Amino acid sequence: MIIEQYGLTYIRVNELDLETLRYWRNQSYIRNTMQYKEYITPKMQIKWFHNMNNKFNYYFIIHHNHKKIGLINCKDTSVNSKIAEGGIFIWDKNYWGTSIPVYASLSMLQAVFDIFQSGDASLATVAIENKIALDFNLKLGYEIQEKTSDGKYLKLYLSKEKYHIHCKKLLRAAELMSNNQSKFKLTAQVSPLQSDEINKYIITSLSKP
């Protein structure tokens, strides 16, 4: 599955990507912002992939100008829930503080709420000490819901209704700043590794003249 929008390309993670992801995920400046902070071995990475590679989890490598710069994901909180949990990390420091992470997050939120209409809310978990990530999510419209039991992380919540109200100006700005490359383009085939909503969208798109 490939998504294109705002001059970025998002390619769903496959087995050939695992060593690249493992390398960057193990970097201290990335690992220290995560809930799971232990070193990830090749065996652990493969096990993770086989456990998450299904229609409930979507992990994409973010590409800009044919360069891999980070990872963004959207996963269901439970099989029967319409609440998804999102996450993003940019390993290329040249993109920190730019509009690129905002574009990537907007693409995933649009996919969930508007394109596939597969979710009613989005969750995010951020370390309390990670002020940059917390501020980033609050600007997207997320609201602080609660602390985790260990008191080290905040659970953030963004409803579909709040997204439509809060992100309207952000979406317009992204459209203008990306030189009108805001059209959402999906390249994929119907697959059991995709949700019913995504497969329906693909079938509908193929039937259009």
JOHU-V679673 format. One record per helix or strand of 2 or more residues. SS is the DSSP state (helix for helix, strand for strand). FROM is the first residue (numbers start at 1). TO is the last residue. If there is no record, write none. Layout:
BEGIN
((SS;FROM;TO) (SS;FROM;TO))
END
This chain:
BEGIN
((strand;2;5) (strand;8;12) (helix;15;25) (helix;28;31) (helix;42;52) (strand;57;64) (strand;67;76) (strand;83;90) (helix;93;95) (helix;100;115) (strand;121;127) (helix;131;139) (strand;143;147) (strand;153;159) (helix;160;166) (helix;168;177) (strand;185;187) (helix;196;207))
END
